[in-house]
Amino acid sequence: VFSVGVEEYIHEKTPRDFPRATTRGQFDIERVEEPRLDAGSLLPLRVVDDIYEVTLDEDETSTSYGVAGGLEDVIEEEPDETVVFVHGWLANDRASLGRMSMMRYSLRENGYDGAIVGFTWDTDEVAHRWKLGRRISERNGPKLAQFVHDYKEETGSDVRLVSNSLGARVVLEAARSLYASDAYDAVDSMSMMGAAVDSDSVALDGRYGKAVKEAIGEVHNYWISHDGILNQQYRLIELTKALGGAGAEGDTPPNYHDHRVSYVPDHYSFYRPGKGCVRKVIADWNDE
């Protein structure tokens, strides 16, 4: 129930708006063929990977994004430091406001006084379309990278990327885009909570290892071994361990740090006030 947007009901401080970059509505999902039921696609979560594809709207580019919620006002203030929060999967526009608001509330409650903005993307797919959500998250990476680059250019602000769950795939893909563009100074730190990406993907020989090493300042991963979503569902679908449920596997870059936060009760509580690890996240920034 939580994962389909109950944030908007339980979080009393959900705003009507929030300063954010947005790519909502920029991707379409099209059916390409009839389902093929064979030994390799018995689960509905795998069937949909064969019969749908994600396409970019004809009015958009691979790096385009919009702004909303007074983001222009934040840019004009030219803050010294900014958190850009990237939410996870299964959140419509209203629920994403709840998630961003909850992150902001937790940061403020733990003494963070920098600017806080959001990056929101299409994550309100039905639950059995996991792989479509994953593909949309990956294609949002270049868009987030462009936004971070533009924001840094306009404000001169230090930028800290913070993500939850599948949002980790967005920020890591953004790192790949920055690395490919030789933009090595746009992101000062990256903090991932309950990251829904493969455990070996941040190793030096993994998909994101070189980008993490070269294009990001300090990278922090917060994980719990009792994460049922990642250690059961994710592992069943992806046939591998998740970074947020097991930590990293392989040789990681020197600027990458794993943090096991066993006191976080479950996958949905990493940034919940009083239950999450936001205090630890801020402390690690201060230690930098």
N, C-alpha and C positions, 0 to 999 in steps of 0.2 A: 504494500500500500504506500509506503514512504516513497518508493522509487518512481511512482507515477505522479508525484507532485504534491504530496500532503504538506510540503513545506509552507505553501501558501495559506494553509489552515492553522498550523501549529505555531508559526512564527509571527507573533503579534506585531513585530516591527517591519513586516513586509511593506515596502513603499509602493506608491503608484508608479514610480519611475526610478531610474538608476542611471548614472553616467556610464555609458558603455559603447563599445564598438559592436556592430552586429552584422552577421551574414545570414540571418534568417530569411528563408524564401529564395535563396540564391541557387539551390540545387533541386533538381527534379528526380523522381524515381520512376523508371519505365520498365514495364514487363517486356522481356525479350523472347521468351519461349515457354513452352509448357514444361511443368516439372518432370524431372526424370527420377523415378524411384528405383534406386539400385542399392547395393550393399553399402555404398559410400555416402548415400544421402537419405538415410532413413529418418534422421531427425529433422523436424521442420526447420530448425535453425540452420541446417546445412542446405536444405532444399532451396530456400529463398536466395541463396548465393548464386544459384544456377539460373534463376528465372527473372531476376531484376538487375538493373544497372543504374548507377548514379550518374546523372548528366548535369552539367553546369548550365544555368539559364542563359539564353542567348544574349541578354543585356549585361551580363557580368563577365569578369575576367578571373583568371586564377588567383589574382591578388587583390581584387576589389573588396570593399567593405563599406558599411554605412556607420553613421554615428547617431546616438540618441541619448535622451535623458540628461541633457546639459553637459555632455562631454566637452563641448567647445569652451564652456566656462572654466572647466578644470584645466584645459590646455592654456587658456589665457593667464591663469594664475601662475603658471610655470613652477610647479612644486619641486622641491629638492629631491623628493623620492616618491615613487608611485608603485603600489601593488596593482597588478593586473590579474584578476581572478577569472579562471576559465572553469566553468562548471562541467559536470558530467552528463551522463546519458539519461534519457527519459524525463525530459523537462520541457513543457510548453513555455510560451513566452512569460506567462504569469508566474509559473513555478520557478523559472530561472531568476526572476526578480527576488523571489523568496530565498533562493540559494545564495545569490550575491549579497542580499541584505544580511543573511545569517553570517556570512563570512566577514562582512564589515563589522557587524555587531561583536563578533568574537575578537577581531583585531583590536577594536576600540576598548573592549573590556579588559584586554591584556596590555594596554598602554601604548599601542601603536598610533602614532599621530601623523603619518604620512598620508598622501592622497590614495584613494581606493577607487578603482574603476573596474568594469567588467568587460568580458568578451563573451558574447552569447551566440550560439550557433544552433542549427536545426538538430534537436535531439528528442523530438516528440514522436518518434516512430513507435509502432506497437512493439511489444517486448520480443516477439519471435523474429524480428528483423535485426538481430544483433549485428550481423556482418554488414548490413547496409549502414547502420549507425557507425560502425568502425570505419567504413570507407569514407563516409562524410567527414568524420573527425580527421582523417588523414588529409583530406583535400582542404580542410580549413587551416592546416599548418602554414602554407604560404600566405594566406590572408592575415593570420595573426602576425607573422613575421613582418609583413608590410606595415601593419598597424603599429607595431612596436618600433620599427625603424622610423616611421613618420612621427610618432609621438616623441621619440627621443630627439629627433631633429628640431621639432617645434618647441619643446620645453627645456631640453637639456637635463631632464630629470633622470635620476637613477631608476631603473626599472627592475622590479622583482616579479617574475611570473609565478603564480600560485595556481595549482590545479587540483581537481578532485576526480577520482575514478577515470572514466574515459577521457576526461579533459587532459590527462597526462599525454595521451597520444597526440592531441592538438599541439601542446607546447613542445613536445619532442620533434614533431614534424616541422614546427616553426624553427627550431634549432637547426634542423637539416637545411632549411631554406636559407637561413642566415649564413650558415657555413658555405653553402654553394655560391652565395653572393659575396663572399669575403667580408661580411658584415660582422666583425668579431667583438664589437663593443656596445651592442644595443641592449644586452640583457646582463644585469649585474648578478642576479641569482635566479635559480629555479627551485621551487619547492613543490614536490608531488606527494599527495596524500591518497592512499589506496589506489595506486596507479594500475589501470587496466591495460598494461602492455606486457610483453614477454620479459621474463626475468633476465634473459641473456641479451636483450636488445641494447642495453647501455654498456655492455662490455666493449673494450677497444676494437674487437673484431665484429661487433654487432651492428645493427642498422643505425644506431644513434651514437655510438661510442666516439667517433671522431668529431662529430658536431658538438657533443657535450664537452669534449676536451678543448676545442678551439673557439667555439662561438658563444659559450656561456661562462659567467664568472664562477660562482659556486653552485653546485647542484646537490639538493637534499631530497632523499626519498624516505617517507614515513610509512612503515608497513606493520602489519599484525599477522601472526600465524593463524589466528582463529577467524579470519575473514571468510565467511561461508560463501559469499558471492564470488570471490576470486578463486578460492581453493576448491570450490566445487563446480559452479556453473562455468566460470571462465576456463578452468582446466578441462572440463568436459568438452567444451566447444572448440577451444584452440589447441587442445592436446599438449599443453605445456604449462609451466608455472607462470604466475603473474608477479610482476615486480612488487605490487602492493601487498601480496600475500606471502611472499617468500624472500624478498630482498633480491639483490643482484646475484647473478651467476657469471663466473668468468672474471678476467682481469679488467677492472674498471679504471677510468681516467683518474688522475690524482686529485682532481677537483670534485669528484663524486663522493657522496657520503650517505651511507645507509643508517637509518635510525629505527630501531624496533621500539614501537610505542605500545606495549602490551596492555596498558591501562585503557586504551580506546576500546569501547565495548563491541563495536561492529563496523561494518563497511560504511554505514550511513552517518557515523558519529565523529569523523575525523575533525570536523570544524564546528561541531555543535557546542554552544556555550556550556562550560562546566564539565563536558565529557570528552572533548576532543584534545588535540595536541597543538592548538594554535599558540599557546604559551611557549612550547618548545620550539616551534617554528620561529617565533620572534627572537627567542634566546639565541638560536643558531645564527640569525642575522647579526645580532650584536657581537657574537664571538668572531664573526668574520673580520 
